[in-house]
Structures are given as C-alpha cells and as structure tokens.
Amino acid sequence: MTRIHKALIIFLILFSILIIIFSTVQLSANLYQSHLETQREDDWESEVIQLTYLKGHTVGTNSCVGASTLKDVPLSVHYLEDSSGVRAKDACSGVSISINNIKHGIMWVPIFKYFKFETIVPVKFEEFLYRPKGDSILVMWYRIHGRIKVTGKISIYGFCSYKEARHLMVRSVLDHVYTSVRREMDGIK
C-alpha cells in the first residue's frame, strides 16, 4: 500500500468514527443547518351546552369549579417522552392530548438527512366547568371534537444525530397540535 492509500484509510476511519459519535451520542455541537416546512389542517366540531342547576342539586363527581370559559384551562400535548404546554395539577382542570404515532422517513443517514413526516391526531374531550351564579350553579359543558393533520419535511446538512433530527420533527408537530387545540379552546364561546 502506498502512503496515499494509508492516509485515505486513516481519514475514512476517523470520519466514520466522527459520524458514529455524532449519530449515537447526544452532543450539542450544532454542526448542521436545517430547513423545516410544515403544514397543518384541522377540522373541528365543537359545542357548548350551558345548564343551570339550582342550589342543593348535585352536579356530579367530576365537578371542577372554575371560570366559565376554556381560556384558563391548562392544555398539554404529549408524544412519548416529549410534551408541550402546561400539565394540570389535578385531573379535572386540564386537557391532555396524546399523539400516538408520527410517520416519518429515514433519519439515520449521516451528513445529509431529508425526510417527510405526517401525523393525524384525533381530538375528543369534554370539559365541565361549574361556577356559582347567585343562588344557583352555572354548568358549562364543552364538547370539542376534531382532527388535526400535520405534515412536513425536513432537510438537514451537517453533523446531526438521529436524536436531534427526531427532536426537531417532534417539537414541530407538538407545537402545531398545541396551537390548533389552544386556538379552538380559546375561540369557543
């Protein structure tokens, strides 16, 4: 073997070691540039039913005493160990949305990653808010049903691990789903 062959083999070995290190170990060297494009489609069927109970009547076991709108109700969106939003302190005062699956392309390719992703998140929850009103109790029953579809594509140039590429994708999806649900919750009257 000539010197050029030996130098080329040593270079390829070192280069391979660097790729393996950046792909498996969580290093935040940020030696990459990324471009992300996402689109969101949502379809909602929501309604509010307002009931008034006289004092002395029971309003149910899931009674959450609070405001009469969903603007102050905490919202959190989850996908595996990642989340966005604010978790409620107790079960009856918050809305939690879980994303079951995000379909995506290949993310393990070193140096250049380009993949598309898509998820469809069904949203279905009901929230009862109870508020004293004079000598009676005002019950606001919010029924929110919908579907959110988030699609996108990411291109990454440089040293970016699988974990970091996945984090970029998941963060984008969580933010879109949170924004869509929060907008629906804040807009419903």
C-alpha positions as CSV (number, residue, x, y, z in Angstrom):
1,M,0.0,0.0,0.0
2,T,1.2,3.5,-0.8
3,R,1.2,6.4,1.5
4,I,-1.9,7.9,-0.2
5,H,-3.8,4.7,0.4
6,K,-2.8,4.6,4.1
7,A,-3.7,8.3,4.6
8,L,-7.1,7.7,2.8
9,I,-7.9,4.7,5.0
10,I,-7.0,6.6,8.2
11,F,-9.1,9.6,7.1
12,L,-12.1,7.3,6.3
13,I,-11.7,5.6,9.7
14,L,-11.6,8.9,11.6
15,F,-14.5,10.2,9.5
16,S,-16.6,7.1,10.3
17,I,-15.8,7.4,14.0
18,L,-17.0,11.0,13.9
19,I,-20.2,10.0,12.2
20,I,-20.9,7.3,14.7
21,I,-20.2,9.6,17.6
22,F,-22.5,12.3,16.4
23,S,-25.2,9.8,15.4
24,T,-25.3,7.9,18.7
25,V,-24.1,10.2,21.5
26,Q,-26.1,13.3,22.4
27,L,-23.7,16.1,21.6
28,S,-24.9,19.6,21.1
29,A,-22.2,20.8,18.8
30,N,-24.8,22.1,16.3
31,L,-22.7,21.4,13.3
32,Y,-25.6,21.4,11.0
33,Q,-28.1,23.6,9.2
34,S,-31.7,22.6,9.0
35,H,-34.7,23.7,6.9
36,L,-38.2,22.7,8.1
37,E,-41.5,23.1,6.3
38,T,-44.8,22.2,7.9
39,Q,-48.5,22.4,7.1
40,R,-51.5,21.9,9.4
41,E,-55.1,21.1,8.6
42,D,-57.7,20.9,11.2
43,D,-61.4,20.1,11.3
44,W,-63.5,20.9,14.4
45,E,-66.9,20.1,15.6
46,S,-67.3,21.9,18.9
47,E,-70.3,22.9,21.0
48,V,-71.1,24.5,24.3
49,I,-74.1,23.5,26.4
50,Q,-75.0,25.8,29.2
51,L,-77.1,24.4,32.0
52,T,-78.2,26.0,35.3
53,Y,-78.7,24.0,38.4
54,L,-80.5,25.3,41.5
55,K,-78.6,25.3,44.7
56,G,-78.8,22.0,46.6
57,H,-78.6,19.9,43.4
58,T,-75.6,17.7,42.9
59,V,-73.6,18.5,39.8
60,G,-71.6,15.2,39.5
61,T,-68.5,13.6,40.7
62,N,-66.2,15.3,38.2
63,S,-67.1,18.8,39.4
64,C,-64.4,21.3,38.5
65,V,-65.2,24.7,40.0
66,G,-63.8,27.5,37.9
67,A,-64.4,30.0,35.2
68,S,-67.0,29.6,32.5
69,T,-64.6,29.5,29.5
70,L,-61.7,27.3,28.4
71,K,-59.2,30.1,28.1
72,D,-57.8,29.4,31.6
73,V,-57.9,25.6,31.4
74,P,-54.3,24.2,31.0
75,L,-53.5,22.2,27.9
76,S,-50.7,19.7,27.3
77,V,-49.8,17.7,24.2
78,H,-47.7,14.6,24.5
79,Y,-45.7,12.2,22.3
80,L,-43.8,9.5,24.0
81,E,-41.5,11.4,26.5
82,D,-41.8,14.8,24.8
83,S,-44.5,17.3,25.7
84,S,-45.7,20.8,25.1
85,G,-47.9,23.1,27.1
86,V,-48.8,23.0,30.8
87,R,-49.9,20.0,32.7
88,A,-52.9,20.4,35.0
89,K,-52.4,20.0,38.8
90,D,-55.5,17.7,39.1
91,A,-57.4,15.5,36.7
92,C,-60.4,17.7,36.2
93,S,-58.8,21.0,35.5
94,G,-56.8,20.3,32.4
95,V,-56.9,18.9,28.9
96,S,-54.3,16.4,27.8
97,I,-53.9,15.4,24.1
98,S,-51.7,12.3,23.2
99,I,-50.1,11.8,19.8
100,N,-50.0,8.1,19.1
101,N,-47.8,7.9,16.0
102,I,-45.7,10.1,13.7
103,K,-44.9,8.5,10.4
104,H,-41.6,9.6,9.1
105,G,-38.8,8.8,6.6
106,I,-35.2,7.8,7.2
107,M,-33.4,9.9,9.8
108,W,-30.2,7.9,10.4
109,V,-28.4,8.9,7.2
110,P,-25.2,10.9,8.1
111,I,-24.2,14.3,6.7
112,F,-27.5,14.9,4.7
113,K,-30.9,14.0,6.0
114,Y,-34.1,14.6,4.1
115,F,-37.3,13.1,5.2
116,K,-41.1,13.8,5.3
117,F,-43.4,13.2,8.2
118,E,-47.1,13.1,8.9
119,T,-49.4,12.5,11.8
120,I,-53.2,12.6,12.2
121,V,-54.3,13.4,15.8
122,P,-57.9,12.8,16.7
123,V,-59.0,15.2,19.4
124,K,-62.0,14.4,21.6
125,F,-62.7,15.7,25.0
126,E,-65.4,17.1,27.2
127,E,-64.8,19.6,29.9
128,F,-67.4,20.6,32.6
129,L,-66.9,23.9,34.4
130,Y,-69.0,24.8,37.4
131,R,-69.5,28.3,38.7
132,P,-71.7,29.7,41.4
133,K,-74.1,32.2,40.0
134,G,-76.3,33.9,42.5
135,D,-78.4,31.2,44.3
136,S,-77.7,28.6,41.6
137,I,-74.8,26.8,39.9
138,L,-74.0,27.5,36.3
139,V,-72.6,24.5,34.4
140,M,-70.7,24.9,31.1
141,W,-70.4,21.7,29.2
142,Y,-67.8,22.0,26.4
143,R,-67.6,19.2,23.8
144,I,-64.7,19.5,21.5
145,H,-64.2,17.0,18.7
146,G,-61.8,17.4,15.8
147,R,-58.9,16.1,13.8
148,I,-55.5,17.7,13.2
149,K,-53.2,16.6,10.4
150,V,-49.7,17.8,10.5
151,T,-47.4,17.2,7.5
152,G,-43.9,18.4,6.8
153,K,-40.4,17.9,5.5
154,I,-37.0,18.5,7.0
155,S,-33.7,18.8,5.3
156,I,-30.5,18.8,7.5
157,Y,-27.0,19.3,6.2
158,G,-24.1,18.5,8.5
159,F,-23.5,16.5,11.6
160,C,-26.8,15.9,13.2
161,S,-27.7,12.9,15.3
162,Y,-30.8,10.8,14.9
163,K,-32.0,12.1,18.3
164,E,-31.6,15.7,17.3
165,A,-33.4,15.2,13.9
166,R,-36.2,13.4,15.8
167,H,-36.4,16.2,18.3
168,L,-36.8,18.8,15.5
169,M,-39.6,16.9,14.0
170,V,-41.4,16.1,17.2
171,R,-41.1,19.7,18.5
172,S,-42.7,21.0,15.3
173,V,-45.6,18.5,15.5
174,L,-46.2,19.2,19.2
175,D,-46.2,23.0,18.6
176,H,-48.7,22.7,15.7
177,V,-51.1,20.5,17.6
178,Y,-50.9,22.6,20.7
179,T,-51.6,25.8,18.7
180,S,-54.5,24.3,16.9
181,V,-56.2,22.9,20.1
182,R,-55.5,26.1,22.1
183,R,-57.0,28.2,19.3
184,E,-60.1,26.1,19.3
185,M,-60.4,26.2,23.1
186,D,-59.9,29.9,23.3
187,G,-62.3,30.7,20.4
188,I,-65.3,28.6,21.6
189,K,-68.0,30.6,23.3
